[in-house]
Amino acid sequence: MTPMVSFRQLQVFVTVARLGTVSAAALELCLSQSATSQALSELERHLGVALFERHGRRLHLNDLGRHLLPRAEQLLDGMEAFVAAATEPEGELHGVLDVAASATVGTYLLPGLVGRFSEAHPGTDLRLRLRNTHEVISDVLRMEADLGLIEGECREPRLESESWCEDLLVVVCAPSHPLTRSGRLDDTALGEAAWILRESGSGTRAVFEQAMSERGMLPRIRMELEQHEAIKQAVRAGLGLGCLSRLSVAGELARGELIALDSALSLRRTFSLVWHPERYRSPLWQAFKVFLREATPADRP
């Protein structure tokens, strides 16, 4: 006989998979912890399989759980659409979408786009989290994010990706820096300069190091910082040169607080969309992806 699985059990399964603990899932679903735990146990008992590996209070999907998660999400989305159809205008989008974005994209591009999308589709909830590029890819691989936006290309073979738009990095220094007299960095200056850069795993850092490597050089790193603002402040204080997206320094360049230096470095890059091929792609997912692709040039670099 086919096991009887309830909507509540699927809901608990998906929420625990996303949040990692029964207590967090119970809080989000407005259930008691015991009711949440019981629903999860009943689901595994009905199916006759374990879906999680348990490490103390943390629950991590096992291979079977990861395989079943997209199907459970699809079933839930279909059920929610069924219920919504009784009260919502036909075709209105609804649901939750978890988006992970690397720092430059998530800070300087995505907030405005998310705001416009949410205003057009008030029944949706887009949850944005900022990571570096390496962490975004990890989130998407673990199916903790529905969609990722990264700096550069995705070289993870287990994920699907496509180019979104282009960006340009610029080398910047303080107005008082001696290099502002010439306004250009030759290879000698590139090799001798003290650099203030993003941390390893950052897409910005990877593009800069690749550009230096193409000229046979290694940067002399003075500081590694995780925040654009911290890097800009350190550069303005005269502690070294920075290499950041033009998006992130546009205001400082316009006000003369930072100076852009020309160089022979190849600093053009692509922003990319990444997703897991086994993750369920809901109508909301598809609509947001189309929206990003069709964003007007004024919204993008």
C-alpha positions as YAML, in Angstrom:
chain: A
units: angstrom
residues:
- id: 1
  name: MET
  ca: [0.00, 0.00, 0.00]
- id: 2
  name: THR
  ca: [1.25, 3.49, -0.86]
- id: 3
  name: PRO
  ca: [2.48, 5.36, 2.27]
- id: 4
  name: MET
  ca: [0.19, 8.20, 3.36]
- id: 5
  name: VAL
  ca: [2.18, 11.43, 3.51]
- id: 6
  name: SER
  ca: [0.52, 14.63, 4.70]
- id: 7
  name: PHE
  ca: [0.99, 18.23, 3.63]
- id: 8
  name: ARG
  ca: [2.19, 19.05, 7.15]
- id: 9
  name: GLN
  ca: [4.86, 16.34, 7.05]
- id: 10
  name: LEU
  ca: [6.20, 17.63, 3.74]
- id: 11
  name: GLN
  ca: [6.13, 21.18, 5.08]
- id: 12
  name: VAL
  ca: [8.12, 20.14, 8.15]
- id: 13
  name: PHE
  ca: [10.59, 18.15, 6.04]
- id: 14
  name: VAL
  ca: [11.31, 21.10, 3.72]
- id: 15
  name: THR
  ca: [11.57, 23.63, 6.57]
- id: 16
  name: VAL
  ca: [13.90, 21.46, 8.67]
- id: 17
  name: ALA
  ca: [16.03, 20.84, 5.57]
- id: 18
  name: ARG
  ca: [16.34, 24.60, 5.03]
- id: 19
  name: LEU
  ca: [16.89, 25.68, 8.65]
- id: 20
  name: GLY
  ca: [18.81, 22.70, 10.02]
- id: 21
  name: THR
  ca: [17.03, 22.23, 13.37]
- id: 22
  name: VAL
  ca: [13.61, 21.12, 14.57]
- id: 23
  name: SER
  ca: [13.35, 24.09, 16.93]
- id: 24
  name: ALA
  ca: [13.95, 26.64, 14.16]
- id: 25
  name: ALA
  ca: [11.45, 24.89, 11.90]
- id: 26
  name: ALA
  ca: [8.85, 24.81, 14.68]
- id: 27
  name: LEU
  ca: [9.27, 28.57, 15.23]
- id: 28
  name: GLU
  ca: [8.83, 29.37, 11.54]
- id: 29
  name: LEU
  ca: [5.81, 27.05, 11.14]
- id: 30
  name: CYS
  ca: [4.19, 28.23, 14.41]
- id: 31
  name: LEU
  ca: [4.14, 24.66, 15.74]
- id: 32
  name: SER
  ca: [5.32, 23.19, 19.02]
- id: 33
  name: GLN
  ca: [8.72, 21.53, 18.91]
- id: 34
  name: SER
  ca: [7.17, 18.18, 19.82]
- id: 35
  name: ALA
  ca: [4.59, 18.42, 17.01]
- id: 36
  name: THR
  ca: [7.32, 19.30, 14.52]
- id: 37
  name: SER
  ca: [9.53, 16.43, 15.65]
- id: 38
  name: GLN
  ca: [6.58, 14.03, 15.53]
- id: 39
  name: ALA
  ca: [5.65, 15.06, 11.98]
- id: 40
  name: LEU
  ca: [9.21, 14.46, 10.81]
- id: 41
  name: SER
  ca: [9.40, 11.08, 12.55]
- id: 42
  name: GLU
  ca: [6.05, 10.05, 11.06]
- id: 43
  name: LEU
  ca: [7.23, 10.98, 7.57]
- id: 44
  name: GLU
  ca: [10.36, 8.85, 7.89]
- id: 45
  name: ARG
  ca: [8.33, 6.01, 9.38]
- id: 46
  name: HIS
  ca: [5.74, 6.14, 6.58]
- id: 47
  name: LEU
  ca: [8.48, 6.13, 3.95]
- id: 48
  name: GLY
  ca: [10.53, 3.50, 5.76]
- id: 49
  name: VAL
  ca: [13.76, 5.48, 5.27]
- id: 50
  name: ALA
  ca: [15.86, 8.07, 7.07]
- id: 51
  name: LEU
  ca: [16.10, 11.47, 5.39]
- id: 52
  name: PHE
  ca: [18.57, 13.19, 7.71]
- id: 53
  name: GLU
  ca: [21.88, 12.58, 9.41]
- id: 54
  name: ARG
  ca: [21.64, 13.77, 13.00]
- id: 55
  name: HIS
  ca: [24.58, 15.53, 14.66]
- id: 56
  name: GLY
  ca: [23.40, 16.65, 18.08]
- id: 57
  name: ARG
  ca: [20.56, 19.09, 17.49]
- id: 58
  name: ARG
  ca: [21.58, 19.76, 13.90]
- id: 59
  name: LEU
  ca: [19.99, 17.77, 11.08]
- id: 60
  name: HIS
  ca: [21.70, 17.44, 7.70]
- id: 61
  name: LEU
  ca: [20.04, 15.89, 4.67]
- id: 62
  name: ASN
  ca: [21.49, 12.55, 3.65]
- id: 63
  name: ASP
  ca: [21.83, 11.61, -0.04]
- id: 64
  name: LEU
  ca: [18.24, 10.38, -0.26]
- id: 65
  name: GLY
  ca: [16.94, 13.48, 1.52]
- id: 66
  name: ARG
  ca: [18.76, 15.74, -0.94]
- id: 67
  name: HIS
  ca: [17.29, 13.74, -3.80]
- id: 68
  name: LEU
  ca: [13.73, 14.02, -2.46]
- id: 69
  name: LEU
  ca: [13.86, 17.68, -1.38]
- id: 70
  name: PRO
  ca: [13.12, 19.20, -4.84]
- id: 71
  name: ARG
  ca: [10.14, 16.86, -5.26]
- id: 72
  name: ALA
  ca: [8.79, 17.80, -1.85]
- id: 73
  name: GLU
  ca: [9.17, 21.49, -2.69]
- id: 74
  name: GLN
  ca: [7.34, 20.97, -5.96]
- id: 75
  name: LEU
  ca: [4.46, 19.20, -4.19]
- id: 76
  name: LEU
  ca: [4.24, 21.98, -1.61]
- id: 77
  name: ASP
  ca: [4.31, 24.67, -4.26]
- id: 78
  name: GLY
  ca: [1.52, 22.91, -6.13]
- id: 79
  name: MET
  ca: [-0.57, 22.64, -2.97]
- id: 80
  name: GLU
  ca: [-0.01, 26.29, -2.10]
- id: 81
  name: ALA
  ca: [-0.95, 27.30, -5.65]
- id: 82
  name: PHE
  ca: [-4.13, 25.23, -5.32]
- id: 83
  name: VAL
  ca: [-5.11, 27.02, -2.12]
- id: 84
  name: ALA
  ca: [-4.07, 30.44, -3.45]
- id: 85
  name: ALA
  ca: [-6.15, 30.00, -6.60]
- id: 86
  name: ALA
  ca: [-9.28, 30.23, -4.46]
- id: 87
  name: THR
  ca: [-8.42, 33.68, -3.15]
- id: 88
  name: GLU
  ca: [-5.88, 35.27, -5.50]
- id: 89
  name: PRO
  ca: [-6.32, 36.66, -9.02]
- id: 90
  name: GLU
  ca: [-5.35, 34.15, -11.67]
- id: 91
  name: GLY
  ca: [-1.63, 34.23, -12.45]
- id: 92
  name: GLU
  ca: [-0.55, 36.22, -9.37]
- id: 93
  name: LEU
  ca: [2.87, 35.16, -8.12]
- id: 94
  name: HIS
  ca: [3.34, 34.07, -4.53]
- id: 95
  name: GLY
  ca: [5.83, 32.22, -2.37]
- id: 96
  name: VAL
  ca: [9.33, 32.55, -0.91]
- id: 97
  name: LEU
  ca: [12.61, 32.67, -2.85]
- id: 98
  name: ASP
  ca: [16.01, 32.45, -1.14]
- id: 99
  name: VAL
  ca: [18.65, 34.35, -3.11]
- id: 100
  name: ALA
  ca: [22.35, 34.28, -2.22]
- id: 101
  name: ALA
  ca: [24.50, 37.02, -3.78]
- id: 102
  name: SER
  ca: [28.15, 37.91, -3.63]
- id: 103
  name: ALA
  ca: [28.98, 41.21, -1.97]
- id: 104
  name: THR
  ca: [29.22, 43.53, -4.97]
- id: 105
  name: VAL
  ca: [26.05, 42.23, -6.62]
- id: 106
  name: GLY
  ca: [24.13, 42.01, -3.36]
- id: 107
  name: THR
  ca: [25.13, 45.46, -2.12]
- id: 108
  name: TYR
  ca: [25.11, 47.64, -5.23]
- id: 109
  name: LEU
  ca: [22.78, 45.97, -7.74]
- id: 110
  name: LEU
  ca: [20.31, 43.56, -6.23]
- id: 111
  name: PRO
  ca: [18.50, 45.62, -3.54]
- id: 112
  name: GLY
  ca: [16.94, 47.98, -6.08]
- id: 113
  name: LEU
  ca: [15.97, 45.14, -8.39]
- id: 114
  name: VAL
  ca: [14.46, 43.11, -5.54]
- id: 115
  name: GLY
  ca: [12.52, 46.16, -4.43]
- id: 116
  name: ARG
  ca: [11.05, 46.69, -7.90]
- id: 117
  name: PHE
  ca: [10.15, 43.01, -8.25]
- id: 118
  name: SER
  ca: [8.54, 42.86, -4.82]
- id: 119
  name: GLU
  ca: [6.51, 45.99, -5.52]
- id: 120
  name: ALA
  ca: [5.21, 44.44, -8.74]
- id: 121
  name: HIS
  ca: [4.49, 41.10, -7.01]
- id: 122
  name: PRO
  ca: [3.41, 41.84, -3.41]
- id: 123
  name: GLY
  ca: [2.56, 38.20, -2.70]
- id: 124
  name: THR
  ca: [6.22, 37.20, -2.95]
- id: 125
  name: ASP
  ca: [8.96, 37.17, -0.33]
- id: 126
  name: LEU
  ca: [12.52, 37.40, -1.69]
- id: 127
  name: ARG
  ca: [15.08, 36.67, 1.02]
- id: 128
  name: LEU
  ca: [18.50, 38.05, 0.17]
- id: 129
  name: ARG
  ca: [21.70, 36.92, 1.90]
- id: 130
  name: LEU
  ca: [25.17, 38.35, 1.23]
- id: 131
  name: ARG
  ca: [28.13, 35.99, 0.87]
- id: 132
  name: ASN
  ca: [31.39, 35.91, -1.01]
- id: 133
  name: THR
  ca: [31.39, 34.02, -4.32]
- id: 134
  name: HIS
  ca: [32.73, 30.79, -2.80]
- id: 135
  name: GLU
  ca: [30.05, 30.83, -0.10]
- id: 136
  name: VAL
  ca: [27.27, 31.53, -2.62]
- id: 137
  name: ILE
  ca: [28.29, 28.47, -4.62]
- id: 138
  name: SER
  ca: [28.35, 26.39, -1.41]
- id: 139
  name: ASP
  ca: [24.85, 27.62, -0.46]
- id: 140
  name: VAL
  ca: [23.48, 26.67, -3.88]
- id: 141
  name: LEU
  ca: [25.22, 23.28, -3.80]
- id: 142
  name: ARG
  ca: [23.67, 22.52, -0.40]
- id: 143
  name: MET
  ca: [20.29, 23.69, -1.74]
- id: 144
  name: GLU
  ca: [20.17, 26.40, 0.92]
- id: 145
  name: ALA
  ca: [19.58, 28.99, -1.79]
- id: 146
  name: ASP
  ca: [17.23, 28.80, -4.76]
- id: 147
  name: LEU
  ca: [19.34, 31.11, -6.90]
- id: 148
  name: GLY
  ca: [22.86, 32.50, -6.61]
- id: 149
  name: LEU
  ca: [24.44, 35.59, -8.16]
- id: 150
  name: ILE
  ca: [28.22, 35.58, -8.26]
- id: 151
  name: GLU
  ca: [31.14, 37.63, -9.53]
- id: 152
  name: GLY
  ca: [32.85, 35.85, -12.39]
- id: 153
  name: GLU
  ca: [32.02, 32.53, -14.00]
- id: 154
  name: CYS
  ca: [30.89, 29.41, -12.14]
- id: 155
  name: ARG
  ca: [33.34, 26.53, -12.54]
- id: 156
  name: GLU
  ca: [31.44, 24.11, -10.29]
- id: 157
  name: PRO
  ca: [30.38, 21.23, -12.61]
- id: 158
  name: ARG
  ca: [27.47, 20.20, -10.37]
- id: 159
  name: LEU
  ca: [25.71, 23.54, -10.90]
- id: 160
  name: GLU
  ca: [24.12, 25.23, -13.89]
- id: 161
  name: SER
  ca: [24.90, 28.85, -14.68]
- id: 162
  name: GLU
  ca: [24.60, 31.59, -17.25]
- id: 163
  name: SER
  ca: [26.12, 35.04, -17.72]
- id: 164
  name: TRP
  ca: [24.02, 37.93, -16.47]
- id: 165
  name: CYS
  ca: [25.88, 41.22, -17.04]
- id: 166
  name: GLU
  ca: [29.35, 42.71, -17.10]
- id: 167
  name: ASP
  ca: [31.30, 44.66, -14.49]
- id: 168
  name: LEU
  ca: [34.60, 46.51, -14.44]
- id: 169
  name: LEU
  ca: [37.09, 46.60, -11.57]
- id: 170
  name: VAL
  ca: [39.20, 49.69, -11.01]
- id: 171
  name: VAL
  ca: [42.42, 50.26, -9.11]
- id: 172
  name: VAL
  ca: [42.00, 53.14, -6.66]
- id: 173
  name: CYS
  ca: [44.23, 55.14, -4.35]
- id: 174
  name: ALA
  ca: [44.01, 58.13, -2.03]
- id: 175
  name: PRO
  ca: [44.22, 61.61, -3.64]
- id: 176
  name: SER
  ca: [47.48, 62.17, -1.75]
- id: 177
  name: HIS
  ca: [49.14, 59.00, -3.08]
- id: 178
  name: PRO
  ca: [52.34, 59.65, -5.13]
- id: 179
  name: LEU
  ca: [50.98, 57.55, -8.03]
- id: 180
  name: THR
  ca: [48.30, 60.17, -8.73]
- id: 181
  name: ARG
  ca: [50.99, 62.33, -10.37]
- id: 182
  name: SER
  ca: [51.25, 59.95, -13.30]
- id: 183
  name: GLY
  ca: [47.77, 58.45, -12.99]
- id: 184
  name: ARG
  ca: [49.01, 55.13, -14.38]
- id: 185
  name: LEU
  ca: [50.47, 51.96, -12.92]
- id: 186
  name: ASP
  ca: [53.30, 50.36, -14.86]
- id: 187
  name: ASP
  ca: [54.43, 46.81, -14.08]
- id: 188
  name: THR
  ca: [57.07, 48.00, -11.64]
- id: 189
  name: ALA
  ca: [54.51, 49.98, -9.64]
- id: 190
  name: LEU
  ca: [52.04, 47.07, -9.74]
- id: 191
  name: GLY
  ca: [54.62, 44.76, -8.21]
- id: 192
  name: GLU
  ca: [55.86, 47.21, -5.58]
- id: 193
  name: ALA
  ca: [52.51, 48.56, -4.41]
- id: 194
  name: ALA
  ca: [50.96, 47.59, -1.09]
- id: 195
  name: TRP
  ca: [47.47, 46.22, -1.74]
- id: 196
  name: ILE
  ca: [44.32, 46.23, 0.37]
- id: 197
  name: LEU
  ca: [42.12, 43.45, -0.98]
- id: 198
  name: ARG
  ca: [39.01, 41.38, -0.34]
- id: 199
  name: GLU
  ca: [39.41, 38.01, 1.40]
- id: 200
  name: SER
  ca: [40.21, 34.74, -0.38]
- id: 201
  name: GLY
  ca: [37.04, 33.26, -1.86]
- id: 202
  name: SER
  ca: [35.88, 36.67, -3.08]
- id: 203
  name: GLY
  ca: [35.15, 37.00, -6.78]
- id: 204
  name: THR
  ca: [36.77, 40.45, -6.81]
- id: 205
  name: ARG
  ca: [39.96, 39.03, -5.31]
- id: 206
  name: ALA
  ca: [40.01, 36.15, -7.81]
- id: 207
  name: VAL
  ca: [39.72, 38.47, -10.83]
- id: 208
  name: PHE
  ca: [42.46, 40.75, -9.54]
- id: 209
  name: GLU
  ca: [44.87, 37.89, -8.78]
- id: 210
  name: GLN
  ca: [44.21, 36.34, -12.20]
- id: 211
  name: ALA
  ca: [44.96, 39.68, -13.87]
- id: 212
  name: MET
  ca: [48.21, 39.99, -11.93]
- id: 213
  name: SER
  ca: [49.13, 36.39, -12.71]
- id: 214
  name: GLU
  ca: [48.68, 37.05, -16.44]
- id: 215
  name: ARG
  ca: [51.44, 39.65, -16.12]
- id: 216
  name: GLY
  ca: [53.66, 37.28, -14.13]
- id: 217
  name: MET
  ca: [53.23, 39.07, -10.81]
- id: 218
  name: LEU
  ca: [52.05, 38.35, -7.30]
- id: 219
  name: PRO
  ca: [50.48, 41.23, -5.34]
- id: 220
  name: ARG
  ca: [52.14, 42.41, -2.14]
- id: 221
  name: ILE
  ca: [49.13, 42.21, 0.17]
- id: 222
  name: ARG
  ca: [49.13, 44.53, 3.16]
- id: 223
  name: MET
  ca: [45.57, 43.94, 4.38]
- id: 224
  name: GLU
  ca: [42.66, 41.57, 3.70]
- id: 225
  name: LEU
  ca: [39.21, 42.94, 4.52]
- id: 226
  name: GLU
  ca: [35.75, 41.47, 3.98]
- id: 227
  name: GLN
  ca: [33.81, 44.71, 3.49]
- id: 228
  name: HIS
  ca: [33.98, 47.18, 0.61]
- id: 229
  name: GLU
  ca: [33.58, 50.11, 2.98]
- id: 230
  name: ALA
  ca: [36.50, 48.97, 5.12]
- id: 231
  name: ILE
  ca: [38.72, 48.69, 2.04]
- id: 232
  name: LYS
  ca: [37.71, 52.15, 0.85]
- id: 233
  name: GLN
  ca: [38.43, 53.69, 4.24]
- id: 234
  name: ALA
  ca: [41.87, 52.03, 4.39]
- id: 235
  name: VAL
  ca: [42.72, 53.23, 0.87]
- id: 236
  name: ARG
  ca: [41.54, 56.77, 1.69]
- id: 237
  name: ALA
  ca: [43.83, 56.69, 4.73]
- id: 238
  name: GLY
  ca: [46.77, 56.09, 2.42]
- id: 239
  name: LEU
  ca: [47.50, 52.53, 3.55]
- id: 240
  name: GLY
  ca: [47.72, 51.13, 0.03]
- id: 241
  name: LEU
  ca: [45.96, 50.56, -3.26]
- id: 242
  name: GLY
  ca: [42.60, 48.86, -3.66]
- id: 243
  name: CYS
  ca: [40.92, 47.04, -6.50]
- id: 244
  name: LEU
  ca: [37.11, 47.18, -6.40]
- id: 245
  name: SER
  ca: [34.10, 47.20, -8.67]
- id: 246
  name: ARG
  ca: [33.44, 50.57, -10.26]
- id: 247
  name: LEU
  ca: [29.90, 50.17, -8.89]
- id: 248
  name: SER
  ca: [31.21, 50.29, -5.33]
- id: 249
  name: VAL
  ca: [33.46, 53.35, -5.73]
- id: 250
  name: ALA
  ca: [31.38, 55.49, -8.10]
- id: 251
  name: GLY
  ca: [30.43, 57.95, -5.35]
- id: 252
  name: GLU
  ca: [33.96, 58.30, -3.99]
- id: 253
  name: LEU
  ca: [35.39, 58.84, -7.50]
- id: 254
  name: ALA
  ca: [32.78, 61.51, -8.27]
- id: 255
  name: ARG
  ca: [33.54, 63.35, -5.01]
- id: 256
  name: GLY
  ca: [37.31, 63.09, -5.46]
- id: 257
  name: GLU
  ca: [37.73, 61.01, -2.31]
- id: 258
  name: LEU
  ca: [39.42, 58.25, -4.33]
- id: 259
  name: ILE
  ca: [41.40, 58.37, -7.57]
- id: 260
  name: ALA
  ca: [41.20, 55.71, -10.29]
- id: 261
  name: LEU
  ca: [44.54, 54.63, -11.76]
- id: 262
  name: ASP
  ca: [45.03, 53.25, -15.27]
- id: 263
  name: SER
  ca: [46.88, 49.98, -15.69]
- id: 264
  name: ALA
  ca: [47.42, 47.19, -18.18]
- id: 265
  name: LEU
  ca: [45.50, 44.75, -15.96]
- id: 266
  name: SER
  ca: [42.54, 42.94, -17.49]
- id: 267
  name: LEU
  ca: [39.83, 43.75, -14.95]
- id: 268
  name: ARG
  ca: [36.56, 43.23, -16.84]
- id: 269
  name: ARG
  ca: [34.42, 40.41, -15.49]
- id: 270
  name: THR
  ca: [30.98, 38.83, -15.75]
- id: 271
  name: PHE
  ca: [28.28, 38.50, -13.12]
- id: 272
  name: SER
  ca: [26.61, 35.10, -13.33]
- id: 273
  name: LEU
  ca: [23.39, 33.41, -12.23]
- id: 274
  name: VAL
  ca: [23.86, 29.93, -10.71]
- id: 275
  name: TRP
  ca: [21.39, 27.27, -9.61]
- id: 276
  name: HIS
  ca: [21.23, 23.58, -8.70]
- id: 277
  name: PRO
  ca: [19.79, 21.44, -11.51]
- id: 278
  name: GLU
  ca: [17.90, 19.26, -9.01]
- id: 279
  name: ARG
  ca: [16.38, 22.18, -7.11]
- id: 280
  name: TYR
  ca: [12.72, 22.77, -7.90]
- id: 281
  name: ARG
  ca: [12.32, 25.88, -10.07]
- id: 282
  name: SER
  ca: [8.98, 27.34, -9.08]
- id: 283
  name: PRO
  ca: [6.99, 29.87, -11.14]
- id: 284
  name: LEU
  ca: [8.39, 32.54, -8.80]
- id: 285
  name: TRP
  ca: [11.96, 31.35, -9.50]
- id: 286
  name: GLN
  ca: [11.36, 31.47, -13.23]
- id: 287
  name: ALA
  ca: [9.69, 34.89, -13.09]
- id: 288
  name: PHE
  ca: [12.52, 36.43, -11.05]
- id: 289
  name: LYS
  ca: [15.16, 34.99, -13.37]
- id: 290
  name: VAL
  ca: [13.38, 36.45, -16.40]
- id: 291
  name: PHE
  ca: [13.07, 39.77, -14.56]
- id: 292
  name: LEU
  ca: [16.83, 39.85, -13.92]
- id: 293
  name: ARG
  ca: [17.59, 39.02, -17.54]
- id: 294
  name: GLU
  ca: [15.30, 41.80, -18.77]
- id: 295
  name: ALA
  ca: [16.41, 44.51, -16.33]
- id: 296
  name: THR
  ca: [17.01, 47.75, -18.21]
- id: 297
  name: PRO
  ca: [20.60, 48.87, -18.91]
- id: 298
  name: ALA
  ca: [20.18, 51.68, -16.35]
- id: 299
  name: ASP
  ca: [19.72, 49.04, -13.65]
- id: 300
  name: ARG
  ca: [22.93, 47.21, -14.51]
- id: 301
  name: PRO
  ca: [26.56, 48.10, -15.19]
...
